[in-house]
Structure formats: structure tokens, C-alpha cells
Amino acid sequence: MAPTIHVNARTTPKIRAEIQLAPPSVSDAALARRYGVTKATIAK
């Protein structure tokens, strides 16, 4: 059974994995702009 993703969710499991694998040289602000979320979301 696949996990249910809320229709208003800004990130998916795939995007969260990409964020976690981003190199430390990429800033939170840059990731936030790339994925259309806030820096606080990236920090989580």
C-alpha cells in the first residue's frame, strides 16, 4: 500500500530524499527556491 500524500503537500518523499542528499555546499535558501518551500521546511 502506497503512502497517501496530502493534495496540498509541497514536498513528496522523492523531493525530501533529494533535499537530504544535497551537498552541504548548497545553501538552505537555494534549496528552498529550487523546491518552492521555505527555509524552515528545508531545515526540518
For each residue, the residues with C-beta under 8 A, 3 or more apart:
1:
2:
3: 13
4:
5: 9 12 13
6: 9
7:
8:
9: 5 6 12
10: 35 36 37 41
11: 15 16 19 35 37 41
12: 5 9 15 16
13: 3 5 16 17
14: 17 18
15: 11 12 18 19 35
16: 11 12 13 19 20
17: 13 14 20 21
18: 14 15 21 22 35
19: 11 15 16 22 31 35 42
20: 16 17
21: 17 18
22: 18 19 26 31
23: 26
24:
25:
26: 22 23 30 31
27: 30 31
28: 31 32 39 42 43
29: 32 33 39
30: 26 27 33 34
31: 19 22 26 27 28 34 35 42
32: 28 29 35 36 37 38 39 41 42
33: 29 30 36
34: 30 31
35: 10 11 15 18 19 31 32 42
36: 10 32 33
37: 10 11 32 41 42
38: 32 41 42
39: 28 29 32 42 43
40: 43 44
41: 10 11 32 37 38 44
42: 19 28 31 32 35 37 38 39
43: 28 39 40
44: 40 41
